[in-house]
Amino acid sequence: MRFLTLAGRRLAAALPALLIILAGLFLLLQLAPGDTVDALVAQIGGADATVIEELRRHYALDRSASSRLLDYLWRLVHLDLGESAIYGKPVIDVIVERIPPTLLLMGSALALAFGFGMVLGIVAALRVNRWPDTLISTLGLVFYATPSFWFGLMGIFVFAVYLGWLPAGGYGTIASGLAGWAHIADIAWHLTLPVVTLALIFLAIYLRIMRASMLEVSTLDFVRTARAKGLPESRVVTRHVLRNALLPMVTLIGLQTGTMLGGSVVVECVFALPGLGRLAYESVMQRDLNTLLGVVFISALLVIAINFIVDLLYARLDPRINATH
Amino acid sequence: MQFLQAYLRNPAAAFGLVLLAAVLALAATAGLLFPDNPLGLAGRPLQWPFSNPRFWLGTDHTGRDIAAQIFHGARVSLVIGFVATVIAILIGVLIGALAGYYGGVIDDLLMRVTEAFQILPNFLLLLVLVAVFGSNMETIVVAIGVVSWPPAARLTRAEFLTLRNREFVQAGRTLGLGDARLIFGEILPNALPPVIVYASVIMAVAILLESALAFLNLSDPNVPSWGNLIGGGRAVLRDQWYVSAIPGFAILLTVLAVSLVGQGLNDALNPKLKNR
């Protein structure tokens, strides 16, 4: 029950921003050259004026912009995102098919970036301003400055072309007929390079935050107390510093969700993964605005949902947060 | 002077400055060293670097000189990065200043808009803007600026919240200064330094965003862009990997230079935080 009230409150807080997004997207649609009817007419190879008029009325394009905006919002509430021009199916069906690869890619990349970022950040903080710190921090800067698509291409060249260890792209071997664990292993094998590519930038961010956060917490009074009462250094680090230093890392997951979705567009394009990001790219290339806006809308919902989960996690990690709210 | 000394004492920052100067030098000498159109046919396609003294970085799959594209690409990357950053900072500072100074309903409203922009994944919004408004250079620059301002707005707002009730502002108010004078003449100069430092982050991201768009063939096809060259080299990655590899290093070094300079400025401005 508490979970539901919390979820409700979070959704209510996100609602104004979501409305602004939708109104903005609607406005952009108005600015785009040509409307649904123009696209349809072009697709069927021209039509006479009365038919076009009829179609406009059918799609309610003859009504005022404000009444159409309300109509648009009402349809979105029902997750009715319209028809996709290139796939000839409802947009929501196309999107639902494309969500699993993206979530899998993002989730694995996040886990990898979080785990390695944490460990490297701790090592750097414990050896601050000595060579391990310098090395790790430099590596972090370089990773941060590397364009992900370029890293992906170089990864393909080294590991797929030159060494032949990993596949160059795709989401599983085509028509392999694999089932069960073999199928999962096949997908994992195909996702290795994309996941590492996407994780790299975020690894850089996580390790920097972890290092800063460890250094910050280790100056606090309770850490001095722990040292003063004679706890061994390893226990001070694991029990006192680490647990508190993790909080900003968790915040970062929520903050970085949008960036990660954007990054997965590029990574999915490089590795030919059938995910949400590639769908966005395809719909830009094919001028299928309905699908594109659908992807953006669903992505916004995804970001809100992930931020909600992060908040729950945060409250579990830091009991003080529940006490104040 | 003292500031410069503090800055240069940091070897990473000094290195960043040298690197940035090198990229600027590439951009400045592009027209001099490679007066021809860098996107024009220059010679036989796919010549390896150092194999032909005329094209010391080789030629790409359509016979264009890679070195010329690297030099001219430096111009494009820096200009796009810089102008997009200026746009993002202008929008961000304006919204952050108004929200932080007035508070109340205006703050609520502007922060909801900021949230909306933060919920939307940057790159997806960029794709929408490109799909709607087309992909010539001006549109791309404005679009990158438009998706990058929210952090600057939040930063400015936070600064304004701590500054707006300080004594010097109250003194200005009792002297009868108007809101505009107080915001832009009194508070803003004090709120600006952290925002300017943050601009380096925005610029680094802007350069990466442009290169990603160009890589996906969604940027202006008529300007030589590093990302575009990488995207073109993708078709010949199997054998002529250098076509994609070389411009990638250029992007990496440029973004690294911008981030190092930004971090150096930050450390020089906040010496206490240097060890973080």
Chai-1 contact restraints between the chains, C-beta under 6 A:
chainA,res_idxA,chainB,res_idxB,connection_type,confidence,min_distance_angstrom,max_distance_angstrom,comment,restraint_id
A,P16,B,R112,contact,1.0,0.0,6.0,A-B,restraint_1
A,A17,B,R112,contact,1.0,0.0,6.0,A-B,restraint_2
A,A17,B,E115,contact,1.0,0.0,6.0,A-B,restraint_3
A,A17,B,A116,contact,1.0,0.0,6.0,A-B,restraint_4
A,A17,B,I119,contact,1.0,0.0,6.0,A-B,restraint_5
A,I20,B,R112,contact,1.0,0.0,6.0,A-B,restraint_6
A,I20,B,V113,contact,1.0,0.0,6.0,A-B,restraint_7
A,I20,B,A116,contact,1.0,0.0,6.0,A-B,restraint_8
A,I21,B,A116,contact,1.0,0.0,6.0,A-B,restraint_9
A,L28,B,V132,contact,1.0,0.0,6.0,A-B,restraint_10
A,L31,B,V132,contact,1.0,0.0,6.0,A-B,restraint_11
A,A32,B,V132,contact,1.0,0.0,6.0,A-B,restraint_12
A,A145,B,L252,contact,1.0,0.0,6.0,A-B,restraint_13
A,A145,B,V255,contact,1.0,0.0,6.0,A-B,restraint_14
A,A145,B,L256,contact,1.0,0.0,6.0,A-B,restraint_15
A,T146,B,L252,contact,1.0,0.0,6.0,A-B,restraint_16
A,P147,B,L208,contact,1.0,0.0,6.0,A-B,restraint_17
A,P147,B,S211,contact,1.0,0.0,6.0,A-B,restraint_18
A,P147,B,I251,contact,1.0,0.0,6.0,A-B,restraint_19
A,F149,B,F215,contact,1.0,0.0,6.0,A-B,restraint_20
A,W150,B,I230,contact,1.0,0.0,6.0,A-B,restraint_21
A,W150,B,G248,contact,1.0,0.0,6.0,A-B,restraint_22
A,L153,B,S244,contact,1.0,0.0,6.0,A-B,restraint_23
A,F157,B,L237,contact,1.0,0.0,6.0,A-B,restraint_24
A,F157,B,W241,contact,1.0,0.0,6.0,A-B,restraint_25
A,V161,B,R238,contact,1.0,0.0,6.0,A-B,restraint_26
A,A212,B,R276,contact,1.0,0.0,6.0,A-B,restraint_27
A,L215,B,R276,contact,1.0,0.0,6.0,A-B,restraint_28
A,G258,B,P121,contact,1.0,0.0,6.0,A-B,restraint_29
A,L261,B,P121,contact,1.0,0.0,6.0,A-B,restraint_30
A,G262,B,P121,contact,1.0,0.0,6.0,A-B,restraint_31
A,G262,B,N122,contact,1.0,0.0,6.0,A-B,restraint_32
A,G262,B,F123,contact,1.0,0.0,6.0,A-B,restraint_33
A,G262,B,L124,contact,1.0,0.0,6.0,A-B,restraint_34
A,V265,B,F123,contact,1.0,0.0,6.0,A-B,restraint_35
A,V266,B,A212,contact,1.0,0.0,6.0,A-B,restraint_36
A,A280,B,L124,contact,1.0,0.0,6.0,A-B,restraint_37
A,A280,B,L127,contact,1.0,0.0,6.0,A-B,restraint_38
A,V284,B,L127,contact,1.0,0.0,6.0,A-B,restraint_39
A,V284,B,A131,contact,1.0,0.0,6.0,A-B,restraint_40
A,L292,B,A131,contact,1.0,0.0,6.0,A-B,restraint_41
A,V296,B,L124,contact,1.0,0.0,6.0,A-B,restraint_42
A,V296,B,V128,contact,1.0,0.0,6.0,A-B,restraint_43
A,S299,B,P121,contact,1.0,0.0,6.0,A-B,restraint_44
A,S299,B,L124,contact,1.0,0.0,6.0,A-B,restraint_45
A,A300,B,I119,contact,1.0,0.0,6.0,A-B,restraint_46
A,A300,B,L120,contact,1.0,0.0,6.0,A-B,restraint_47
A,V303,B,I119,contact,1.0,0.0,6.0,A-B,restraint_48
